[in-house]
Amino acid sequence: MTRKSMAHAGVEWVDLAGQDVPCVAGCSGWLVCKLIPEPHNQQAYDLFIGEVVGAWSDTRVFSDGHWHFEHADPALRSLRYIAGGHFYAIGEVLSVEPRAESD
Protein backbone atom coordinates (compact mmCIF):
# COMPACT_ATOMS: atom_id res chain seq x y z
CA MET A 1 0.00 0.00 0.00
CA THR A 2 1.24 3.46 -0.77
CA ARG A 3 1.02 6.51 1.46
CA LYS A 4 -1.50 8.02 -0.97
CA SER A 5 -3.77 4.95 -0.97
CA MET A 6 -3.63 4.73 2.82
CA ALA A 7 -4.52 8.42 3.08
CA HIS A 8 -7.49 7.69 0.82
CA ALA A 9 -8.54 5.09 3.42
CA GLY A 10 -8.48 7.78 6.13
CA VAL A 11 -5.03 7.12 7.56
CA GLU A 12 -3.38 10.27 8.90
CA TRP A 13 0.37 10.73 9.06
CA VAL A 14 2.83 12.38 11.41
CA ASP A 15 6.39 13.45 10.62
CA LEU A 16 8.98 12.47 13.20
CA ALA A 17 12.14 14.50 13.67
CA GLY A 18 15.05 13.27 11.59
CA GLN A 19 13.08 10.59 9.72
CA ASP A 20 11.90 10.62 6.13
CA VAL A 21 9.47 7.71 6.53
CA PRO A 22 5.75 8.13 7.12
CA CYS A 23 4.42 7.21 10.56
CA VAL A 24 0.75 6.69 11.38
CA ALA A 25 -0.74 9.48 13.49
CA GLY A 26 -2.58 8.69 16.72
CA CYS A 27 -0.18 6.06 18.04
CA SER A 28 1.30 6.10 21.53
CA GLY A 29 4.71 5.11 20.19
CA TRP A 30 6.62 4.60 16.95
CA LEU A 31 9.60 2.49 15.90
CA VAL A 32 11.47 3.11 12.67
CA CYS A 33 13.41 0.07 11.50
CA LYS A 34 15.95 -0.72 8.80
CA LEU A 35 15.46 -4.04 7.05
CA ILE A 36 18.27 -6.55 7.58
CA PRO A 37 18.18 -8.75 4.47
CA GLU A 38 17.74 -12.43 5.29
CA PRO A 39 16.44 -13.91 2.01
CA HIS A 40 15.97 -17.43 3.38
CA ASN A 41 13.85 -16.27 6.35
CA GLN A 42 11.90 -13.85 4.17
CA GLN A 43 11.07 -16.46 1.53
CA ALA A 44 10.59 -19.52 3.72
CA TYR A 45 8.78 -17.95 6.68
CA ASP A 46 7.65 -14.45 5.65
CA LEU A 47 9.90 -13.34 8.52
CA PHE A 48 11.53 -9.93 8.30
CA ILE A 49 14.29 -8.86 10.68
CA GLY A 50 14.82 -5.18 11.35
CA GLU A 51 17.23 -2.97 13.24
CA VAL A 52 15.54 -0.21 15.22
CA VAL A 53 17.03 3.10 14.06
CA GLY A 54 14.59 5.45 15.80
CA ALA A 55 12.00 5.37 18.59
CA TRP A 56 9.49 7.96 19.76
CA SER A 57 6.62 8.04 22.23
CA ASP A 58 3.73 10.32 23.07
CA THR A 59 4.71 12.10 26.29
CA ARG A 60 1.10 11.90 27.49
CA VAL A 61 1.63 8.15 28.04
CA PHE A 62 5.42 7.79 28.35
CA SER A 63 7.67 9.77 30.67
CA ASP A 64 10.53 9.17 33.09
CA GLY A 65 11.33 5.89 31.31
CA HIS A 66 7.91 4.33 31.95
CA TRP A 67 4.54 3.92 30.27
CA HIS A 68 1.65 5.52 32.16
CA PHE A 69 -1.44 4.17 30.42
CA GLU A 70 -3.34 3.89 33.68
CA HIS A 71 -3.63 7.70 33.85
CA ALA A 72 -4.03 8.32 30.13
CA ASP A 73 -7.11 9.17 28.14
CA PRO A 74 -8.54 5.80 27.02
CA ALA A 75 -8.14 6.93 23.40
CA LEU A 76 -4.35 6.82 23.91
CA ARG A 77 -4.24 3.24 25.16
CA SER A 78 -2.57 0.63 22.98
CA LEU A 79 -4.79 -1.91 21.31
CA ARG A 80 -3.54 -5.49 21.01
CA TYR A 81 -5.01 -8.07 18.65
CA ILE A 82 -5.13 -11.47 20.29
CA ALA A 83 -6.98 -13.87 17.95
CA GLY A 84 -10.41 -14.68 16.58
CA GLY A 85 -11.51 -11.04 16.39
CA HIS A 86 -10.57 -10.29 20.01
CA PHE A 87 -8.62 -7.21 21.05
CA TYR A 88 -7.38 -5.94 24.40
CA ALA A 89 -6.75 -2.34 25.42
CA ILE A 90 -3.81 -1.83 27.75
CA GLY A 91 -4.30 0.26 30.85
CA GLU A 92 -4.72 -1.54 34.16
CA VAL A 93 -1.58 -1.82 36.29
CA LEU A 94 -0.83 -5.09 38.05
CA SER A 95 2.23 -5.19 40.29
CA VAL A 96 3.99 -8.29 41.53
CA GLU A 97 6.29 -8.31 44.53
CA PRO A 98 9.66 -9.96 43.86
CA ARG A 99 10.04 -13.39 45.42
CA ALA A 100 12.58 -13.77 48.19
CA GLU A 101 15.43 -16.05 47.20
CA SER A 102 15.47 -19.34 49.09
CA ASP A 103 18.64 -20.96 50.38
DRENMI-26385 format. One record per residue (C-alpha): residue number from 1; residue in three letters; x, z, y. Coordinates in steps of 0.05 Angstrom, whole numbers. Each point is the difference from the previous one (the first is absolute). Layout:
// DRENMI-26385
   nr  rest      xx      zz      yy
  NUM   ALA       X       Z       Y
...
END
This chain:
// DRENMI-26385
   nr  rest      xx      zz      yy
    1   MET       0       0       0
    2   THR      25     -15      69
    3   ARG      -5      44      61
    4   LYS     -50     -48      30
    5   SER     -45       0     -61
    6   MET       2      75      -4
    7   ALA     -17       6      73
    8   HIS     -60     -46     -14
    9   ALA     -21      52     -52
   10   GLY       1      55      54
   11   VAL      69      28     -14
   12   GLU      33      27      63
   13   TRP      75       3      10
   14   VAL      50      47      33
   15   ASP      71     -16      21
   16   LEU      52      52     -20
   17   ALA      63       9      41
   18   GLY      58     -41     -25
   19   GLN     -39     -38     -53
   20   ASP     -24     -71       0
   21   VAL     -49       8     -58
   22   PRO     -74      11       9
   23   CYS     -27      69     -19
   24   VAL     -73      17     -10
   25   ALA     -30      42      56
   26   GLY     -37      64     -16
   27   CYS      48      27     -53
   28   SER      30      70       1
   29   GLY      68     -27     -20
   30   TRP      38     -65     -10
   31   LEU      60     -21     -42
   32   VAL      37     -65      12
   33   CYS      39     -23     -61
   34   LYS      51     -54     -15
   35   LEU     -10     -35     -67
   36   ILE      56      11     -50
   37   PRO      -1     -63     -44
   38   GLU      -9      17     -74
   39   PRO     -26     -66     -29
   40   HIS     -10      28     -71
   41   ASN     -42      59      24
   42   GLN     -39     -44      48
   43   GLN     -17     -52     -52
   44   ALA      -9      43     -61
   45   TYR     -36      60      31
   46   ASP     -23     -21      70
   47   LEU      45      57      22
   48   PHE      33      -4      68
   49   ILE      55      48      22
   50   GLY      10      13      73
   51   GLU      49      38      45
   52   VAL     -34      39      55
   53   VAL      30     -23      66
   54   GLY     -49      35      47
   55   ALA     -52      56      -2
   56   TRP     -50      23      52
   57   SER     -58      50       2
   58   ASP     -57      16      45
   59   THR      19      65      36
   60   ARG     -72      24      -4
   61   VAL      11      11     -75
   62   PHE      75       6      -7
   63   SER      45      46      39
   64   ASP      58      49     -12
   65   GLY      16     -36     -65
   66   HIS     -69      13     -31
   67   TRP     -67     -34      -9
   68   HIS     -58      38      32
   69   PHE     -62     -35     -27
   70   GLU     -38      66      -5
   71   HIS      -6       3      76
   72   ALA      -8     -74      12
   73   ASP     -61     -40      17
   74   PRO     -29     -23     -67
   75   ALA       8     -72      23
   76   LEU      76      10      -3
   77   ARG       2      25     -71
   78   SER      34     -43     -52
   79   LEU     -45     -34     -51
   80   ARG      25      -6     -72
   81   TYR     -29     -47     -51
   82   ILE      -3      33     -68
   83   ALA     -37     -47     -48
   84   GLY     -68     -27     -17
   85   GLY     -22      -4      73
   86   HIS      19      72      15
   87   PHE      39      21      62
   88   TYR      24      67      25
   89   ALA      13      20      72
   90   ILE      59      47      10
   91   GLY     -10      62      42
   92   GLU      -8      66     -36
   93   VAL      62      43      -5
   94   LEU      15      35     -66
   95   SER      62      45      -2
   96   VAL      35      25     -62
   97   GLU      46      60       0
   98   PRO      67     -14     -33
   99   ARG       8      31     -69
  100   ALA      51      56      -7
  101   GLU      57     -20     -46
  102   SER       0      38     -66
  103   ASP      64      26     -32
END
